[in-house]
C-alpha cells in the first residue's frame, strides 16, 4: 500500500500507480455497493463514484493486485438464479480491515 497522502491532498488520479488505485478501490468498496453488468461498466461506476477518470489498464492492475492480496472477492460471478454474470466490487473481511485502516476511512460505514 502506498504511503499516506498529506492532509488535504488530492485523491489518486489516473496516472498514479496501481497501488494508489487499489487504495481508491478499497475506499470506494467500503463506502459503496458497486455492481455492474461487466468490468468496463464497473470501472465506469467506480470512476463516477470517485469523480475522476480511471485508465482501464491501471484499473485492471489494481483489481488484480487486490485479488492477489485477497482483499476483494472475485469480481465476475454468476449469482444464484441469474441468467448472466455480473461484476461486483466486494471486500473480503481482510479488505474491510485494510480499507478502514486507510487515512480518512476509519469512520466510514459500509453501504
Buried (B, 14 or more C-beta within 10 A) or exposed (E): BBEEBEEEEEBBBEEBEBBBBBBBBBBBBBBBEBBBEEBEBBBBBBBEBBEBEBBBEBBBBBBEBBBEBEBBBEBEEEEEEEEEBBBBBBBBEEBBEBBBEBEEBEEBEEE
